[in-house]
Amino acid sequence: MIFHCTLGVSVLVFMFVISNVVVALEDDIRCLKGITAAFTVLQARLESWTFDNSSAGLICQLSDAACWNGKEGRLIRVSLRSNELSGQIPDSLQYCTSLKVLDLSDNKISGTISSQICHWLPYLTNLDLSGNELSGSIPPSLGNCTYLLKLKLSNNRFSGQIPYELSQLMRLTDFTVSNNQLSGQIPTFLSIFNPDSFMGNKRLHGQPLADQPLPLAGTFVES
């Protein structure tokens, strides 16, 4: 009787693990399919992104993607740097829940950063969206990506202030928002970074920048 009970529990555990692996694989494939649909140049550029074979090792063999290992097909990196992609960052990223590195730099991606991105990608360590056409404000919710080591948002069209909530990024070692349309005071906790990380924002001021912002057009400045 004990043997049968133990065997039954083992079978249930095995089935549970297998079902989780299948669901995880389906989610990652759903994520990648959403990326191919969102970016207009992507399918022509990455012809290897086909999903005919649904085996666990499928996504590990795709170019510009990487997994934990060849047997466990959980996606941890998507790097599509300099692919001339246009379109907006897709909501399908919510299915890449194990993703640690997302590099979409040096493309023509427009729109905004979703306020849900850290909820979608809770283990993100490297987010590089530099060199695109992104606009709007930097979402304060980026402070919830507490594993972030690198956050690169330079050479876009972001406006508004740098959110104080980024102070929650205690592991951050590489940060840049240069060449945007940001304004206001640089939060004190970011003053440890190089001035080059903030250059090219005419209305941005504070340490590590030495200069005060330029006056608005038509504003009288006393000498």
N, C-alpha and C positions, 0 to 999 in steps of 0.2 A: 504493500500500500504506500509506504514512504517513497519507494522507488518511482511508482507511477505519479505521485504528487510532484516529486522533484522534476521528473521528466516533463510533466505538464507545465510547470512553472518555467522551465528552460525553453520550451517551445514558445510560450507566450512572450517571453523576453526577446527571443530571436525574432519573432514576428513583429514585435514592437519596433525593434531596431531597424529591421528591413523596411518597414513602412515609413519610418522617419527618413531613411536614406532616400527612398523613392520620392517622398514629398519634397525634400530638400533639392533633389536633382530637378524636379519639375519646376520648382520656384526659380532656380538659377537659369534654367532654359527660358522660362517666361520673362525673366529680367532681360536676358540678352536679346530675345526676340523683340522686346519693346524698344531696346536701343537701336536695333536695325531699322525699325519702323519710324523712329523719331528723327534720325539723321539722314538727310536726303542723299548724301554721297556715300554713305557707309556700305550699302550692299554691293555697289560696284567696286569699292575699294577693298573690301574684305570678303572675297569670294569663298574663303575657307569657312566662313560662319554659316554652316549648314547644320540642320538639326534632324536629319533623316534617321540617324542612329541615336537611340535614346539610352545608350549604355552609360554607366557612371563615369567612364573615362572620357566621354565625348567633349565636355567643355574644357577639360585639361589639355586637349590637343588643338584648341582654337588659337589662332594667332592673336597676339595682344591681350591674352587672358591667361590667368594662372590659378592653380588650385593648391590646396594644402599638400596633396601628393597625388600620384597617379591613380591610386585606388579609391581614395575618398574624394569624390568629385564636388567638393564645396569650393565655390569661387571666392578667391581672396583678392584678386587684382584684375582691374580692367584699365588698360593703358592705350588710349587712342590719340596720342599726341601727334600734331601736325598731319592730320588726315583731311584737311579742307572740309570738315563737317559743318553743316548748317542745320538749324533747327533749334529746339529747346530741350533742356535736360528732362528726360522722360520720368514720369511717375513710376514706371516699371522698376526703377531702382529699388523700390520698397521690397522687392522679392529677392534681392541680392544681400540677404541679411548677414552673411559672413564676410562681406567685402571689407578689406583693410586699406586698399589703395585704389583711388579713382583719379586718373590723370586724363583730363580732356583738354589739355592746354594747347595753345596755338592753333585754334580752329576759328570758325565763324559762328559759334553758338550764341544765340540771343536769348532774350527773356530774363527771368529772375531765378534766384536760388530758392527752392522750396523751403519753407519754414519747417518742414517735416524731415529734412534730409538726415538729421542725426537720429531721428526715430527710426527711419528706414535702415540706416547704416550705423548701428551702435558701436561697432568695433573699428571704425575708420581711424587710421593713423596718418594717412597722407591724402590730402585733397588739393589738387592742382587744377584750377580753372583759369589760370592766367592766359593772357593773349587771346581773348574772345571779345564778344560784343554784348556781354551781360550787363544788365542795368538794374535800376531800383536800389533799394537799401540792402546793406549786409544784414541778414537776419540775425537778431539777437540769439535765436535758438541754436546757432552754431556753437555757442558755449556749452551745449549739451553733448558735443562730440568730445568727451573728456579724455579719449585716448589719442587725440590728434597730436602729432609731432610736427607736421608740416601743413601750413595753410597758405596757399599762394593764390591771390586774387588780383594781381597786378595787371595793368594794361587792359582794362575793361571800361565800363561807363557807370560804375557804382556811384551813388550819390548819398547825401546825408552823413550822419556821424558814424564813427567806429563804435559799435555797441560795447558798453561796459561789461556785458555778460561774457565777453571773450576772456575775462579774467579767470573764468573757471577752467581754462585750458592750461593746467599746471604743467603739462608735459611739453608744451610748445617750444620748439627750438628753431624753427624756420618759419618766418612770417613776412609777407609783403603785400601791400595794397597800393603800390606806387602807380602813378599815371592813371588815376581815376578822376572823379569829380567830388571827392569827399570834402567835408567841411567840419569845423568845430575843433575842439580840443582833443589831442591824442591822449587816450587813457594812460594814466601813470604807469600801470603795469606793463605797458608795451614800450616804454622808454628804453628798455634794455636792448632793443633791436637797432640795427644800423640805420642811420638817417636815410639811406637809399631805399629802405623799405617803405618810406612814406613820400618820397619826392614825386613831383608832378601832380599834386593836389593843391591848387592855388589857395583854397580856403581852409586848409588844414594847418594847425599850429600846435605848438607845445613840444616838449622834449620827445625825441632827440633832435627835432628841428629847431634851429636857432631863430629863424625869421618868423615874424607875425604874418597873418594872412593879408593879402592885398585888399584894399578898401573896395567896396562895391561901386559900380559906376554911378557917378553923380553924388557920391558921399563926400562931404567936406571934411578934410583932415587938417587939424590945427598944426602949425609949424612951431 
